[in-house]
Amino acid sequence: FVINPGARQLKAFRPLLLPLLDLADLVCLNSIEAQVLADVPTNRLSEQYSFDQTIALIPRLVRHPGQCLLITLGADGAVFYDGKSTHTGLAAKVNLVSTVGAGDAFHSAFVHAWLSTRSAAESFDRAREYVSRVLAVPPANLAGPLADMR
C-alpha cells in the first residue's frame, strides 16, 4: 500500500490520515510534507532541505518496522529509505519548463521500477530519466488546446 499525502492534508486532516499512514508500506513525500509530518514548527519549514536533514527526519516519519519512505527534494534529488537502509539520488539536470507534476512523476516512476525488483540506484535512474521528460514540457493546464500543437 503506497500513499502520497499532501502538506495541506497532513495539516488539516492529520487524525484521519494517521491510520492510513500506519498501514502504508511506502509513504511518498516532498521535503515540506516530510517536515510537516515530522512536526517541524511552521516557522522552521524549509524548501531547501539537505540529504542529511532529510535522513535525520526518517526516525520521526517511519510508523512501523519495515515501512519505506521516498522523499523528493526538488532540484537537490531524493532520499529513499527501504525499511533498513537509506539511499540518495541526485536530480536530473534539465531545461526546466515547469515543475507541475514533477514530484508525482518521480514517485510513480521510482515506485514502478522498485516494485519491478530493481535496486534503489536503478530506480533512481529510471525516475530521474522519466521526470526529466516531465520537466521539459508545459503542464496540461497551461499548454493550451491541442490545435496549437499543429
N, C-alpha and C positions, 0 to 999 in steps of 0.2 A: 504494500500500500504506500503510494507516494502522495505527498501533499505539498502545495506551494502557497502558503498563506501570505496575504499582502500586509503591509505595515498598518494600514487603516483597520483591517480586520483584526489584527493582533491587538491593536489598541482598543477598539470599540467592542469586540466580541470575544475577548480573551477567555472568559469562563466557558463559552460554548466551544471554542477551538481546542482547549486543553485535552479533552477526552480523545479527540481525533489525533492530536499530536502524540498522545500516549500510545496510540495504536500504530502509528506510521512506521514503516520500515525505513523510509527515506524522507527527509524533510529538505526541500529546496528553498533557499532564501537568497536575498541580496544582502549586502552589508548592513543597510539600515534595518531591514526586517530582522536580521540576526541580533542586532543591538537591542531592538525593541523587545524581542522575545527573551533576551538575557537581562532585561530590566535595567539597561543603561539609562540613566536620567536623561530626559528630553533635551536639556541644555548641554549635554555632552555627546549627543548623537553626531556622527561624522560620516560623510560620504567618502572620505579619504582614510579607509581602514587598511592597515598593512596585513600581510600574511601572518606576522607574529601576533598582532592584536586579535585577528580573527581566530587563530588557533587557540589563543588564550580564552576565548568565549566558549569553545566546544564543551567543556565540562558543565557549563551553565545551560547549554542547549539540549544536550542528549537527555532523553526522557526515559530510556530503558536500555539495558545492555544489548549491544549489537545494532542499535539504531544508527543509521547512516545520515550524514549531512552533506549537502552540496551548497556552498555559499559563494555567490559571484561577487566580485569586487570591481566590476566595471572594467575600465581600461587597465587595471592592475592584474586581472586574472581571476582565479578562483581557488577555493580550498575544498577538498573532498575528504571527509572522514568516513572510512569504510566500516566503522564499528570497532576497529582496533588501531588502525594507523591513519596518520594524516598525510595527504598528498596535495601538492600545489601545482598549479598550471598557469603559465603566463598567458596573457591575452594576445590575440592576433593583431598585427599592425595592418590597418586597412584605411582606405579612403572613405571616411565616415560621411554618410548621407543622413542617417537617422538612427537613433538608439531605440526607437519604439520596437518592442518585441524582442530585443536582443537577449535579455535575461531568460525569457521563456524559451527562446530558440536554443540557447546554450543548455539550459536544464534538460530540455527534451532530447536533444542530440546526445548529450552526455549519458543520460539515463538509458536511452536506447542502446548505445554502444556498450555501456557497463553491463546491462542485463543480457547482452548478447555474448557474455563471458569474455569481454575484453578487459585488459588491465586498466587501472586508473590512468596511466600515462597515455595509452592508446585512446581511451575515452575522452581525455582532454584534447588530444589531437583531432578526433572526429568532431567534437563540439566546436573547437576553435575554427576548423575549416568551414563548418556549416554556418556559424554565426558571422563569419567574415562576409559571407554572401548576403545575409540578412541586413547587416550594417551598411551595405553598399547600395541599397535600394530605398526609394521613398516608402513610408508606411502606407498601407492600403487606404487609410482615411485621409491622406494628403495627396495621393498620387493622381487624383482626377479621373475622369471617365476613361474607359479603355479606348475610346475613339482617339484620344490624344496620343496613343501609343503608335498610331499608324504613321 
